[in-house]
Amino acid sequence: MMRFLPLIVFSLIATGLGIGLTLKPTIIPSAMVGKPLPQFSVALLKDGVSDDDNNLTHRDFADGKTRLLNVFASWCQPCRIEHPLLMQLAADGHLIVGIASKDDPTDSQKFLDQLGDPYKNVGLDLDGRLGIAIGTSGVPETFIIDGNGMITYQHIGYIDTLTFKQEILPRLEAAKHATGGQE
């Protein structure tokens, strides 16, 4: 039996690696899916500066309208890759709220001026605390928030065309229908 021990150990390791290789690294279970957005209040981006008199809060997401919450930064190259798809969603009438993560407001504004602005509002998460509260691991990340302020989906990483068609659009429509079909 002892002479087969190396073969048994090798088989177990090979099986574990084989299973690991079939997993998708961008599909990470989110502890926040199925839960309401945590309480927060962040300043809004207004003309390249922080508008501390007007804030984006968790209450803004519980108005019966389904929306995407997209966490981005001007320094993030994958954010630039997914940006045309966000512009398409906005052009199709979907509500998108942006969260500029750990980004200078002037740089965030330049990013939007260069690439277009698909966002209804952009909140400023200057210190990254909101990102931690909603469970982001970095940028970009996209959440679908139903009209009751519940997180129904989280996508880690940039949105490519396949993810856009197979994941984002169907889940966005499902969330809309679940909260009365409002946009």
PAMARLUM-90396 format. One record per residue (C-alpha): residue in three letters; y, z, x. Coordinates in steps of 0.25 Angstrom, whole numbers, padded with zeros to 4 digits, always signed. Layout:
<atoms>
alaYZX ...
</atoms>
This chain:
<atoms>
met+0000+0000+0000 met+0010+0003+0011 arg+0008-0010+0017 phe+0013-0017+0004 leu+0025-0007+0004 pro+0035-0017+0011 leu+0030-0028+0002 ile+0033-0020-0010 val+0047-0015-0005 phe+0050-0030-0002 ser+0046-0034-0016 leu+0055-0024-0023 ile+0067-0027-0014 ala+0065-0042-0017 thr+0063-0040-0032 gly+0076-0031-0032 leu+0084-0042-0024 gly+0078-0053-0033 ile+0083-0046-0046 gly+0097-0043-0039 leu+0099-0058-0036 thr+0097-0061-0051 leu+0108-0052-0055 lys+0122-0057-0057 pro+0132-0049-0049 thr+0144-0052-0059 ile+0136-0046-0070 ile+0139-0031-0068 pro+0137-0022-0080 ser+0151-0016-0084 ala+0152-0002-0088 met+0164-0006-0096 val+0158-0016-0105 gly+0157-0011-0119 lys+0168-0001-0117 pro+0183-0001-0120 leu+0193-0004-0109 pro+0197+0010-0103 gln+0211+0015-0106 phe+0221+0008-0096 ser+0235+0004-0095 val+0240-0005-0084 ala+0254-0012-0082 leu+0255-0027-0086 leu+0258-0038-0077 lys+0272-0044-0081 asp+0278-0055-0073 gly+0271-0050-0060 val+0275-0036-0061 ser+0268-0023-0067 asp+0274-0021-0081 asp+0272-0006-0082 asp+0279-0005-0096 asn+0268-0013-0102 asn+0254-0010-0100 leu+0240-0016-0103 thr+0231-0005-0109 his+0217-0004-0114 arg+0223-0004-0128 asp+0228-0018-0127 phe+0213-0022-0127 ala+0210-0016-0141 asp+0218-0025-0149 gly+0206-0033-0156 lys+0208-0045-0145 thr+0197-0048-0136 arg+0201-0051-0122 leu+0197-0053-0107 leu+0202-0043-0097 asn+0203-0050-0083 val+0204-0042-0071 phe+0211-0051-0060 ala+0219-0050-0047 ser+0228-0061-0040 trp+0221-0059-0027 cys+0207-0061-0034 gln+0202-0076-0031 pro+0191-0075-0042 cys+0202-0071-0052 arg+0208-0085-0049 ile+0195-0092-0051 glu+0193-0086-0065 his+0208-0088-0069 pro+0207-0102-0075 leu+0196-0096-0085 leu+0205-0085-0089 met+0216-0095-0091 gln+0206-0103-0100 leu+0202-0091-0108 ala+0217-0087-0110 ala+0220-0102-0114 asp+0209-0101-0124 gly+0216-0089-0131 his+0208-0077-0125 leu+0215-0065-0121 ile+0215-0061-0107 val+0221-0048-0101 gly+0222-0048-0085 ile+0221-0036-0076 ala+0227-0038-0063 ser+0219-0029-0054 lys+0225-0023-0041 asp+0235-0034-0040 asp+0250-0035-0038 pro+0257-0039-0051 thr+0265-0050-0044 asp+0252-0056-0038 ser+0245-0055-0052 gln+0257-0062-0058 lys+0256-0073-0047 phe+0241-0075-0050 leu+0244-0077-0065 asp+0256-0086-0062 gln+0248-0095-0053 leu+0235-0096-0062 gly+0240-0093-0076 asp+0240-0081-0084 pro+0228-0080-0094 tyr+0231-0065-0097 lys+0238-0059-0109 asn+0242-0047-0101 val+0239-0043-0086 gly+0237-0028-0083 leu+0239-0023-0069 asp+0228-0015-0063 leu+0236-0012-0050 asp+0227-0001-0045 gly+0213-0006-0051 arg+0211+0006-0060 leu+0210-0002-0073 gly+0199-0011-0066 ile+0191+0001-0063 ala+0193+0007-0077 ile+0188-0006-0083 gly+0177-0008-0073 thr+0181-0020-0064 ser+0175-0021-0051 gly+0185-0031-0046 val+0193-0044-0050 pro+0191-0052-0058 glu+0184-0046-0069 thr+0185-0050-0084 phe+0182-0041-0096 ile+0181-0045-0111 ile+0188-0034-0119 asp+0186-0035-0134 gly+0196-0032-0145 asn+0193-0017-0145 gly+0195-0015-0130 met+0180-0015-0126 ile+0176-0022-0114 thr+0165-0032-0118 tyr+0162-0039-0105 gln+0166-0038-0090 his+0165-0050-0080 ile+0165-0046-0066 gly+0171-0057-0057 tyr+0178-0070-0060 ile+0175-0078-0072 asp+0169-0092-0069 thr+0167-0103-0079 leu+0153-0099-0082 thr+0156-0085-0084 phe+0168-0089-0093 lys+0159-0097-0102 gln+0147-0089-0102 glu+0152-0075-0102 ile+0167-0073-0104 leu+0169-0083-0116 pro+0157-0078-0124 arg+0160-0063-0122 leu+0174-0065-0125 glu+0171-0072-0138 ala+0160-0061-0141 ala+0171-0050-0139 lys+0181-0057-0148 his+0171-0058-0159 ala+0166-0044-0158 thr+0181-0039-0160 gly+0184-0047-0172 gly+0186-0061-0165 gln+0201-0058-0161 glu+0207-0063-0148 
</atoms>
